Amino acid sequence: MQVARAVHNDEHLCCGQHKFEHVPEISYPGSQMNQTNSISSEIQARIISGNRCYYAYRKLMKSRALNKKLKVKNIIKV
């Protein structure tokens, strides 16, 4: 992936005898990068991830069977 202000539509990047495929966006562990170096897709991905986590544990956190201390301990681990 090439990162530049102007978007390049080349199909492959050649470096010596190696050809690399051009992709508009890549997911690297912990972050997303795109060819214009914009962080809007990264922010959107983090919001979606947070919502998934919240809705996955919603019933557990509203349960009266678990005390508050245990709930806080589990949130910190996640």
N, CA, C and O atoms as a CHARMM CRD file, in Angstrom:
* protein
*
  312
    1    1 MET  N      0.83900  -1.16200   0.00000 PROA 1      0.00000
    2    1 MET  CA     0.00000   0.00000   0.00000 PROA 1      0.00000
    3    1 MET  C      0.88900   1.23100   0.00000 PROA 1      0.00000
    4    1 MET  O      1.82000   1.33500   0.79900 PROA 1      0.00000
    5    2 GLN  N      0.60400   2.14400  -0.88100 PROA 2      0.00000
    6    2 GLN  CA     1.31200   3.41100  -0.92700 PROA 2      0.00000
    7    2 GLN  C      0.50300   4.44200  -0.15600 PROA 2      0.00000
    8    2 GLN  O     -0.71700   4.51200  -0.30500 PROA 2      0.00000
    9    3 VAL  N      1.16400   5.23000   0.65500 PROA 3      0.00000
   10    3 VAL  CA     0.49700   6.29200   1.39000 PROA 3      0.00000
   11    3 VAL  C      0.98700   7.61100   0.82300 PROA 3      0.00000
   12    3 VAL  O      2.17800   7.91900   0.87300 PROA 3      0.00000
   13    4 ALA  N      0.04900   8.39000   0.27800 PROA 4      0.00000
   14    4 ALA  CA     0.39000   9.67500  -0.31400 PROA 4      0.00000
   15    4 ALA  C     -0.84000  10.57800  -0.27800 PROA 4      0.00000
   16    4 ALA  O     -1.95500  10.11100  -0.05000 PROA 4      0.00000
   17    5 ARG  N     -0.63000  11.85800  -0.50200 PROA 5      0.00000
   18    5 ARG  CA    -1.76700  12.78300  -0.54000 PROA 5      0.00000
   19    5 ARG  C     -2.63000  12.53100  -1.75700 PROA 5      0.00000
   20    5 ARG  O     -3.85700  12.55900  -1.66500 PROA 5      0.00000
   21    6 ALA  N     -2.01500  12.28900  -2.88100 PROA 6      0.00000
   22    6 ALA  CA    -2.75200  11.98100  -4.10700 PROA 6      0.00000
   23    6 ALA  C     -2.89100  10.46900  -4.22300 PROA 6      0.00000
   24    6 ALA  O     -1.94200   9.72800  -3.96800 PROA 6      0.00000
   25    7 VAL  N     -4.07000  10.02400  -4.60800 PROA 7      0.00000
   26    7 VAL  CA    -4.33100   8.59100  -4.70900 PROA 7      0.00000
   27    7 VAL  C     -3.78000   8.07800  -6.02900 PROA 7      0.00000
   28    7 VAL  O     -4.07600   8.62700  -7.09000 PROA 7      0.00000
   29    8 HSD  N     -2.97200   7.01600  -5.95800 PROA 8      0.00000
   30    8 HSD  CA    -2.41700   6.38800  -7.15200 PROA 8      0.00000
   31    8 HSD  C     -3.22900   5.14800  -7.47300 PROA 8      0.00000
   32    8 HSD  O     -3.55100   4.37200  -6.57300 PROA 8      0.00000
   33    9 ASN  N     -3.56000   4.95000  -8.71600 PROA 9      0.00000
   34    9 ASN  CA    -4.36300   3.80100  -9.11400 PROA 9      0.00000
   35    9 ASN  C     -3.54200   2.74300  -9.83300 PROA 9      0.00000
   36    9 ASN  O     -4.06900   2.00300 -10.66300 PROA 9      0.00000
   37   10 ASP  N     -2.26500   2.66800  -9.52000 PROA 10     0.00000
   38   10 ASP  CA    -1.42600   1.63300 -10.11300 PROA 10     0.00000
   39   10 ASP  C     -1.86300   0.27700  -9.57900 PROA 10     0.00000
   40   10 ASP  O     -2.23600   0.14600  -8.41300 PROA 10     0.00000
   41   11 GLU  N     -1.81300  -0.73100 -10.44600 PROA 11     0.00000
   42   11 GLU  CA    -2.23300  -2.05700 -10.01500 PROA 11     0.00000
   43   11 GLU  C     -1.16900  -2.73500  -9.16000 PROA 11     0.00000
   44   11 GLU  O     -1.49700  -3.39600  -8.17400 PROA 11     0.00000
   45   12 HSD  N      0.09100  -2.58000  -9.52400 PROA 12     0.00000
   46   12 HSD  CA     1.15200  -3.24900  -8.78900 PROA 12     0.00000
   47   12 HSD  C      2.29400  -2.27400  -8.52600 PROA 12     0.00000
   48   12 HSD  O      2.54300  -1.36000  -9.31200 PROA 12     0.00000
   49   13 LEU  N      2.97200  -2.48300  -7.42500 PROA 13     0.00000
   50   13 LEU  CA     4.17500  -1.74200  -7.09500 PROA 13     0.00000
   51   13 LEU  C      5.35100  -2.67700  -7.35500 PROA 13     0.00000
   52   13 LEU  O      5.40100  -3.77600  -6.80200 PROA 13     0.00000
   53   14 CYS  N      6.27700  -2.26000  -8.17400 PROA 14     0.00000
   54   14 CYS  CA     7.41800  -3.10100  -8.51100 PROA 14     0.00000
   55   14 CYS  C      8.65200  -2.63700  -7.74600 PROA 14     0.00000
   56   14 CYS  O      8.97800  -1.45000  -7.71200 PROA 14     0.00000
   57   15 CYS  N      9.32100  -3.59500  -7.14100 PROA 15     0.00000
   58   15 CYS  CA    10.56300  -3.33800  -6.43400 PROA 15     0.00000
   59   15 CYS  C     11.53200  -4.43400  -6.86000 PROA 15     0.00000
   60   15 CYS  O     11.50500  -5.54200  -6.32600 PROA 15     0.00000
   61   16 GLY  N     12.38100  -4.11700  -7.82100 PROA 16     0.00000
   62   16 GLY  CA    13.26800  -5.14000  -8.37700 PROA 16     0.00000
   63   16 GLY  C     12.44400  -6.15600  -9.14000 PROA 16     0.00000
   64   16 GLY  O     11.67900  -5.78800 -10.03200 PROA 16     0.00000
   65   17 GLN  N     12.58700  -7.42900  -8.80500 PROA 17     0.00000
   66   17 GLN  CA    11.83400  -8.47100  -9.49000 PROA 17     0.00000
   67   17 GLN  C     10.52300  -8.81400  -8.77600 PROA 17     0.00000
   68   17 GLN  O      9.77800  -9.68000  -9.23400 PROA 17     0.00000
   69   18 HSD  N     10.24100  -8.14800  -7.66900 PROA 18     0.00000
   70   18 HSD  CA     9.03800  -8.43300  -6.89600 PROA 18     0.00000
   71   18 HSD  C      7.91600  -7.46400  -7.25800 PROA 18     0.00000
   72   18 HSD  O      8.15500  -6.27200  -7.44800 PROA 18     0.00000
   73   19 LYS  N      6.69400  -7.98000  -7.35200 PROA 19     0.00000
   74   19 LYS  CA     5.51200  -7.14900  -7.59500 PROA 19     0.00000
   75   19 LYS  C      4.59400  -7.25200  -6.38600 PROA 19     0.00000
   76   19 LYS  O      4.31400  -8.34300  -5.89000 PROA 19     0.00000
   77   20 PHE  N      4.12900  -6.08800  -5.91900 PROA 20     0.00000
   78   20 PHE  CA     3.23200  -6.03400  -4.77700 PROA 20     0.00000
   79   20 PHE  C      1.87900  -5.50400  -5.23700 PROA 20     0.00000
   80   20 PHE  O      1.79700  -4.52500  -5.97800 PROA 20     0.00000
   81   21 GLU  N      0.82900  -6.16500  -4.78500 PROA 21     0.00000
   82   21 GLU  CA    -0.52500  -5.77200  -5.15900 PROA 21     0.00000
   83   21 GLU  C     -0.91200  -4.47300  -4.45300 PROA 21     0.00000
   84   21 GLU  O     -0.59500  -4.27500  -3.28000 PROA 21     0.00000
   85   22 HSD  N     -1.59400  -3.59700  -5.17500 PROA 22     0.00000
   86   22 HSD  CA    -2.05700  -2.32700  -4.62700 PROA 22     0.00000
   87   22 HSD  C     -3.39700  -2.54300  -3.93300 PROA 22     0.00000
   88   22 HSD  O     -4.33600  -3.05000  -4.54800 PROA 22     0.00000
   89   23 VAL  N     -3.49800  -2.16200  -2.65300 PROA 23     0.00000
   90   23 VAL  CA    -4.75700  -2.26400  -1.90800 PROA 23     0.00000
   91   23 VAL  C     -5.08800  -0.89300  -1.32700 PROA 23     0.00000
   92   23 VAL  O     -4.18600  -0.17500  -0.89500 PROA 23     0.00000
   93   24 PRO  N     -6.36400  -0.52000  -1.31000 PROA 24     0.00000
   94   24 PRO  CA    -6.72400   0.80000  -0.78400 PROA 24     0.00000
   95   24 PRO  C     -6.71500   0.87200   0.74500 PROA 24     0.00000
   96   24 PRO  O     -6.57200   1.95500   1.31100 PROA 24     0.00000
   97   25 GLU  N     -6.86800  -0.28600   1.42200 PROA 25     0.00000
   98   25 GLU  CA    -6.93200  -0.29100   2.88300 PROA 25     0.00000
   99   25 GLU  C     -6.35300  -1.59100   3.40800 PROA 25     0.00000
  100   25 GLU  O     -6.51000  -2.64400   2.79000 PROA 25     0.00000
  101   26 ILE  N     -5.67800  -1.51600   4.56000 PROA 26     0.00000
  102   26 ILE  CA    -5.08600  -2.70500   5.15500 PROA 26     0.00000
  103   26 ILE  C     -5.36500  -2.68300   6.66400 PROA 26     0.00000
  104   26 ILE  O     -5.39300  -1.62300   7.28900 PROA 26     0.00000
  105   27 SER  N     -5.56900  -3.86500   7.22500 PROA 27     0.00000
  106   27 SER  CA    -5.78900  -3.98700   8.65900 PROA 27     0.00000
  107   27 SER  C     -4.52400  -4.57000   9.28000 PROA 27     0.00000
  108   27 SER  O     -4.18900  -5.73500   9.06600 PROA 27     0.00000
  109   28 TYR  N     -3.83600  -3.74500  10.04600 PROA 28     0.00000
  110   28 TYR  CA    -2.62000  -4.14700  10.74000 PROA 28     0.00000
  111   28 TYR  C     -3.02100  -4.41600  12.18900 PROA 28     0.00000
  112   28 TYR  O     -3.94400  -3.76000  12.67300 PROA 28     0.00000
  113   29 PRO  N     -2.39100  -5.33300  12.90200 PROA 29     0.00000
  114   29 PRO  CA    -2.81900  -5.63300  14.27100 PROA 29     0.00000
  115   29 PRO  C     -2.98200  -4.37800  15.13700 PROA 29     0.00000
  116   29 PRO  O     -2.01900  -3.66800  15.42600 PROA 29     0.00000
  117   30 GLY  N     -4.22100  -4.13400  15.53500 PROA 30     0.00000
  118   30 GLY  CA    -4.51500  -2.99700  16.39400 PROA 30     0.00000
  119   30 GLY  C     -4.91000  -1.73000  15.68700 PROA 30     0.00000
  120   30 GLY  O     -5.35700  -0.79000  16.34400 PROA 30     0.00000
  121   31 SER  N     -4.76900  -1.65400  14.37900 PROA 31     0.00000
  122   31 SER  CA    -5.14700  -0.43300  13.66900 PROA 31     0.00000
  123   31 SER  C     -5.45700  -0.72500  12.20700 PROA 31     0.00000
  124   31 SER  O     -5.09900  -1.77200  11.66700 PROA 31     0.00000
  125   32 GLN  N     -6.13300   0.23600  11.58800 PROA 32     0.00000
  126   32 GLN  CA    -6.43100   0.15700  10.15800 PROA 32     0.00000
  127   32 GLN  C     -5.76500   1.33500   9.47100 PROA 32     0.00000
  128   32 GLN  O     -5.78500   2.46100   9.96700 PROA 32     0.00000
  129   33 MET  N     -5.17700   1.05400   8.32300 PROA 33     0.00000
  130   33 MET  CA    -4.49800   2.10200   7.56900 PROA 33     0.00000
  131   33 MET  C     -5.08400   2.13500   6.17800 PROA 33     0.00000
  132   33 MET  O     -5.43400   1.09600   5.61800 PROA 33     0.00000
  133   34 ASN  N     -5.19400   3.34700   5.61100 PROA 34     0.00000
  134   34 ASN  CA    -5.63800   3.45900   4.22500 PROA 34     0.00000
  135   34 ASN  C     -4.65700   4.31900   3.44900 PROA 34     0.00000
  136   34 ASN  O     -3.74000   4.90700   4.02200 PROA 34     0.00000
  137   35 GLN  N     -4.85600   4.38800   2.14900 PROA 35     0.00000
  138   35 GLN  CA    -3.85300   5.01700   1.28700 PROA 35     0.00000
  139   35 GLN  C     -3.77700   6.53100   1.43400 PROA 35     0.00000
  140   35 GLN  O     -2.76900   7.12200   1.04800 PROA 35     0.00000
  141   36 THR  N     -4.81000   7.18500   1.98000 PROA 36     0.00000
  142   36 THR  CA    -4.75500   8.63100   2.18100 PROA 36     0.00000
  143   36 THR  C     -4.39000   8.99300   3.61600 PROA 36     0.00000
  144   36 THR  O     -4.38100  10.17100   3.97400 PROA 36     0.00000
  145   37 ASN  N     -4.08900   7.99300   4.43600 PROA 37     0.00000
  146   37 ASN  CA    -3.68400   8.17500   5.82600 PROA 37     0.00000
  147   37 ASN  C     -4.76300   8.86300   6.66000 PROA 37     0.00000
  148   37 ASN  O     -4.45900   9.64000   7.56500 PROA 37     0.00000
  149   38 SER  N     -6.02500   8.56800   6.34400 PROA 38     0.00000
  150   38 SER  CA    -7.15500   9.11700   7.06400 PROA 38     0.00000
  151   38 SER  C     -7.48600   8.21100   8.24900 PROA 38     0.00000
  152   38 SER  O     -7.40200   6.98800   8.13800 PROA 38     0.00000
  153   39 ILE  N     -7.86100   8.80900   9.38000 PROA 39     0.00000
  154   39 ILE  CA    -8.14500   8.00500  10.56600 PROA 39     0.00000
  155   39 ILE  C     -9.63400   7.75900  10.76200 PROA 39     0.00000
  156   39 ILE  O    -10.02000   7.13400  11.75000 PROA 39     0.00000
  157   40 SER  N    -10.47500   8.22800   9.86000 PROA 40     0.00000
  158   40 SER  CA   -11.91900   8.06100  10.03400 PROA 40     0.00000
  159   40 SER  C    -12.32400   6.58500  10.03400 PROA 40     0.00000
  160   40 SER  O    -13.21300   6.20100  10.79300 PROA 40     0.00000
  161   41 SER  N    -11.70400   5.76100   9.21500 PROA 41     0.00000
  162   41 SER  CA   -12.03700   4.33300   9.20300 PROA 41     0.00000
  163   41 SER  C    -11.56000   3.65900  10.48800 PROA 41     0.00000
  164   41 SER  O    -12.20600   2.72800  10.96900 PROA 41     0.00000
  165   42 GLU  N    -10.44300   4.11300  11.04800 PROA 42     0.00000
  166   42 GLU  CA    -9.92800   3.58700  12.31700 PROA 42     0.00000
  167   42 GLU  C    -10.88700   3.91800  13.45200 PROA 42     0.00000
  168   42 GLU  O    -11.18500   3.05900  14.28200 PROA 42     0.00000
  169   43 ILE  N    -11.36800   5.14400  13.49300 PROA 43     0.00000
  170   43 ILE  CA   -12.30400   5.56100  14.53500 PROA 43     0.00000
  171   43 ILE  C    -13.59700   4.76500  14.43500 PROA 43     0.00000
  172   43 ILE  O    -14.11900   4.29600  15.44600 PROA 43     0.00000
  173   44 GLN  N    -14.11500   4.61200  13.22600 PROA 44     0.00000
  174   44 GLN  CA   -15.35400   3.85400  13.01800 PROA 44     0.00000
  175   44 GLN  C    -15.18500   2.39400  13.44300 PROA 44     0.00000
  176   44 GLN  O    -16.09300   1.82200  14.04600 PROA 44     0.00000
  177   45 ALA  N    -14.05000   1.79200  13.14200 PROA 45     0.00000
  178   45 ALA  CA   -13.79600   0.39700  13.53400 PROA 45     0.00000
  179   45 ALA  C    -13.73600   0.25400  15.05500 PROA 45     0.00000
  180   45 ALA  O    -14.21600  -0.74000  15.59900 PROA 45     0.00000
  181   46 ARG  N    -13.16100   1.22100  15.73700 PROA 46     0.00000
  182   46 ARG  CA   -13.08000   1.16900  17.20000 PROA 46     0.00000
  183   46 ARG  C    -14.45200   1.36000  17.84500 PROA 46     0.00000
  184   46 ARG  O    -14.75400   0.73300  18.86000 PROA 46     0.00000
  185   47 ILE  N    -15.27900   2.22100  17.26000 PROA 47     0.00000
  186   47 ILE  CA   -16.63700   2.41400  17.76900 PROA 47     0.00000
  187   47 ILE  C    -17.43900   1.12200  17.62800 PROA 47     0.00000
  188   47 ILE  O    -18.14200   0.72100  18.55500 PROA 47     0.00000
  189   48 ILE  N    -17.33400   0.47800  16.48400 PROA 48     0.00000
  190   48 ILE  CA   -18.04000  -0.78700  16.25200 PROA 48     0.00000
  191   48 ILE  C    -17.55100  -1.85600  17.21900 PROA 48     0.00000
  192   48 ILE  O    -18.35500  -2.61400  17.76200 PROA 48     0.00000
  193   49 SER  N    -16.24400  -1.92600  17.43900 PROA 49     0.00000
  194   49 SER  CA   -15.68000  -2.90400  18.36800 PROA 49     0.00000
  195   49 SER  C    -16.17700  -2.66300  19.79500 PROA 49     0.00000
  196   49 SER  O    -16.50800  -3.61400  20.50300 PROA 49     0.00000
  197   50 GLY  N    -16.23000  -1.41400  20.21400 PROA 50     0.00000
  198   50 GLY  CA   -16.73200  -1.08500  21.54100 PROA 50     0.00000
  199   50 GLY  C    -18.19400  -1.44300  21.70700 PROA 50     0.00000
  200   50 GLY  O    -18.59800  -1.95100  22.75300 PROA 50     0.00000
  201   51 ASN  N    -18.99800  -1.17800  20.66800 PROA 51     0.00000
  202   51 ASN  CA   -20.41700  -1.53100  20.71900 PROA 51     0.00000
  203   51 ASN  C    -20.61400  -3.04000  20.79500 PROA 51     0.00000
  204   51 ASN  O    -21.47900  -3.51200  21.53200 PROA 51     0.00000
  205   52 ARG  N    -19.83500  -3.79000  20.05300 PROA 52     0.00000
  206   52 ARG  CA   -19.94100  -5.25400  20.11000 PROA 52     0.00000
  207   52 ARG  C    -19.61600  -5.77600  21.50300 PROA 52     0.00000
  208   52 ARG  O    -20.29700  -6.66600  22.01100 PROA 52     0.00000
  209   53 CYS  N    -18.58600  -5.22900  22.11300 PROA 53     0.00000
  210   53 CYS  CA   -18.19500  -5.64500  23.45800 PROA 53     0.00000
  211   53 CYS  C    -19.28300  -5.28300  24.46400 PROA 53     0.00000
  212   53 CYS  O    -19.62900  -6.09400  25.32300 PROA 53     0.00000
  213   54 TYR  N    -19.82000  -4.07800  24.36200 PROA 54     0.00000
  214   54 TYR  CA   -20.86500  -3.64600  25.29200 PROA 54     0.00000
  215   54 TYR  C    -22.09300  -4.54100  25.19500 PROA 54     0.00000
  216   54 TYR  O    -22.60400  -5.00400  26.21400 PROA 54     0.00000
  217   55 TYR  N    -22.56600  -4.78500  23.98600 PROA 55     0.00000
  218   55 TYR  CA   -23.77900  -5.58600  23.82900 PROA 55     0.00000
  219   55 TYR  C    -23.54600  -7.06900  24.13700 PROA 55     0.00000
  220   55 TYR  O    -24.49100  -7.77800  24.48200 PROA 55     0.00000
  221   56 ALA  N    -22.32700  -7.53800  24.01900 PROA 56     0.00000
  222   56 ALA  CA   -22.03000  -8.93400  24.36600 PROA 56     0.00000
  223   56 ALA  C    -22.11600  -9.16100  25.87200 PROA 56     0.00000
  224   56 ALA  O    -22.53500 -10.23400  26.30600 PROA 56     0.00000
  225   57 TYR  N    -21.72800  -8.16800  26.68000 PROA 57     0.00000
  226   57 TYR  CA   -21.70300  -8.31100  28.13300 PROA 57     0.00000
  227   57 TYR  C    -22.84000  -7.56200  28.83000 PROA 57     0.00000
  228   57 TYR  O    -22.84400  -7.46300  30.05700 PROA 57     0.00000
  229   58 ARG  N    -23.79000  -7.04000  28.08100 PROA 58     0.00000
  230   58 ARG  CA   -24.86500  -6.23300  28.65600 PROA 58     0.00000
  231   58 ARG  C    -25.67900  -6.99400  29.69800 PROA 58     0.00000
  232   58 ARG  O    -25.91900  -6.47000  30.78500 PROA 58     0.00000
  233   59 LYS  N    -26.10700  -8.21400  29.39300 PROA 59     0.00000
  234   59 LYS  CA   -26.90400  -8.99300  30.33900 PROA 59     0.00000
  235   59 LYS  C    -26.11100  -9.31500  31.60400 PROA 59     0.00000
  236   59 LYS  O    -26.64900  -9.27300  32.71000 PROA 59     0.00000
  237   60 LEU  N    -24.85600  -9.63000  31.43700 PROA 60     0.00000
  238   60 LEU  CA   -24.00600  -9.95000  32.58100 PROA 60     0.00000
  239   60 LEU  C    -23.84200  -8.74700  33.50400 PROA 60     0.00000
  240   60 LEU  O    -23.89900  -8.89300  34.72500 PROA 60     0.00000
  241   61 MET  N    -23.64100  -7.57500  32.94300 PROA 61     0.00000
  242   61 MET  CA   -23.43200  -6.37900  33.74400 PROA 61     0.00000
  243   61 MET  C    -24.70000  -5.90300  34.43500 PROA 61     0.00000
  244   61 MET  O    -24.61700  -5.23900  35.46800 PROA 61     0.00000
  245   62 LYS  N    -25.86300  -6.22000  33.89800 PROA 62     0.00000
  246   62 LYS  CA   -27.12600  -5.82500  34.52100 PROA 62     0.00000
  247   62 LYS  C    -27.61700  -6.85900  35.52700 PROA 62     0.00000
  248   62 LYS  O    -28.57900  -6.61000  36.25400 PROA 62     0.00000
  249   63 SER  N    -26.97300  -7.99800  35.57300 PROA 63     0.00000
  250   63 SER  CA   -27.38900  -9.07000  36.46800 PROA 63     0.00000
  251   63 SER  C    -27.13800  -8.68900  37.92600 PROA 63     0.00000
  252   63 SER  O    -26.09300  -8.13400  38.26500 PROA 63     0.00000
  253   64 ARG  N    -28.10300  -8.99200  38.77000 PROA 64     0.00000
  254   64 ARG  CA   -27.95100  -8.72800  40.20200 PROA 64     0.00000
  255   64 ARG  C    -27.27000  -9.89500  40.91300 PROA 64     0.00000
  256   64 ARG  O    -26.93600  -9.79800  42.09400 PROA 64     0.00000
  257   65 ALA  N    -27.06800 -10.98100  40.20400 PROA 65     0.00000
  258   65 ALA  CA   -26.42700 -12.15000  40.79800 PROA 65     0.00000
  259   65 ALA  C    -24.94000 -11.90900  41.06600 PROA 65     0.00000
  260   65 ALA  O    -24.36000 -12.52900  41.95700 PROA 65     0.00000
  261   66 LEU  N    -24.32900 -11.01400  40.30100 PROA 66     0.00000
  262   66 LEU  CA   -22.91000 -10.69200  40.48100 PROA 66     0.00000
  263   66 LEU  C    -22.77100  -9.36000  41.20800 PROA 66     0.00000
  264   66 LEU  O    -23.51200  -8.41600  40.93600 PROA 66     0.00000
  265   67 ASN  N    -21.82100  -9.29000  42.13200 PROA 67     0.00000
  266   67 ASN  CA   -21.63000  -8.03100  42.84600 PROA 67     0.00000
  267   67 ASN  C    -20.80300  -7.04900  42.01800 PROA 67     0.00000
  268   67 ASN  O    -20.17900  -7.43600  41.03000 PROA 67     0.00000
  269   68 LYS  N    -20.79900  -5.79500  42.41600 PROA 68     0.00000
  270   68 LYS  CA   -20.14300  -4.72500  41.67300 PROA 68     0.00000
  271   68 LYS  C    -18.63100  -4.93500  41.57600 PROA 68     0.00000
  272   68 LYS  O    -18.02600  -4.65800  40.54000 PROA 68     0.00000
  273   69 LYS  N    -18.03500  -5.41900  42.64600 PROA 69     0.00000
  274   69 LYS  CA   -16.58000  -5.62500  42.66700 PROA 69     0.00000
  275   69 LYS  C    -16.15200  -6.63200  41.59200 PROA 69     0.00000
  276   69 LYS  O    -15.14700  -6.42900  40.91000 PROA 69     0.00000
  277   70 LEU  N    -16.91000  -7.70000  41.44800 PROA 70     0.00000
  278   70 LEU  CA   -16.60500  -8.71000  40.43900 PROA 70     0.00000
  279   70 LEU  C    -16.80500  -8.17800  39.02200 PROA 70     0.00000
  280   70 LEU  O    -16.03300  -8.50100  38.11800 PROA 70     0.00000
  281   71 LYS  N    -17.83900  -7.36300  38.83000 PROA 71     0.00000
  282   71 LYS  CA   -18.11200  -6.77800  37.51400 PROA 71     0.00000
  283   71 LYS  C    -16.97700  -5.85000  37.09400 PROA 71     0.00000
  284   71 LYS  O    -16.53900  -5.89700  35.94400 PROA 71     0.00000
  285   72 VAL  N    -16.50200  -5.02500  37.98700 PROA 72     0.00000
  286   72 VAL  CA   -15.40200  -4.10700  37.68400 PROA 72     0.00000
  287   72 VAL  C    -14.13100  -4.88500  37.38400 PROA 72     0.00000
  288   72 VAL  O    -13.37300  -4.51400  36.48700 PROA 72     0.00000
  289   73 LYS  N    -13.89200  -5.95700  38.12300 PROA 73     0.00000
  290   73 LYS  CA   -12.71300  -6.79100  37.89900 PROA 73     0.00000
  291   73 LYS  C    -12.73900  -7.40300  36.49600 PROA 73     0.00000
  292   73 LYS  O    -11.70300  -7.46900  35.83500 PROA 73     0.00000
  293   74 ASN  N    -13.91200  -7.85000  36.03300 PROA 74     0.00000
  294   74 ASN  CA   -14.03900  -8.44300  34.70500 PROA 74     0.00000
  295   74 ASN  C    -13.90000  -7.40800  33.60400 PROA 74     0.00000
  296   74 ASN  O    -13.35900  -7.72100  32.54400 PROA 74     0.00000
  297   75 ILE  N    -14.36400  -6.19900  33.81500 PROA 75     0.00000
  298   75 ILE  CA   -14.25200  -5.14400  32.79700 PROA 75     0.00000
  299   75 ILE  C    -12.78600  -4.78700  32.57700 PROA 75     0.00000
  300   75 ILE  O    -12.36100  -4.57300  31.44100 PROA 75     0.00000
  301   76 ILE  N    -12.01800  -4.72200  33.65300 PROA 76     0.00000
  302   76 ILE  CA   -10.60100  -4.35900  33.54200 PROA 76     0.00000
  303   76 ILE  C     -9.83200  -5.42100  32.76200 PROA 76     0.00000
  304   76 ILE  O     -8.91300  -5.08200  32.01600 PROA 76     0.00000
  305   77 LYS  N    -10.18200  -6.69100  32.91600 PROA 77     0.00000
  306   77 LYS  CA    -9.50700  -7.77000  32.18200 PROA 77     0.00000
  307   77 LYS  C     -9.76600  -7.70000  30.69400 PROA 77     0.00000
  308   77 LYS  O     -8.87200  -8.00600  29.90500 PROA 77     0.00000
  309   78 VAL  N    -10.97700  -7.30100  30.27900 PROA 78     0.00000
  310   78 VAL  CA   -11.35600  -7.25700  28.86600 PROA 78     0.00000
  311   78 VAL  C    -10.62700  -6.12300  28.25700 PROA 78     0.00000
  312   78 VAL  O    -10.77300  -5.86600  27.06200 PROA 78     0.00000
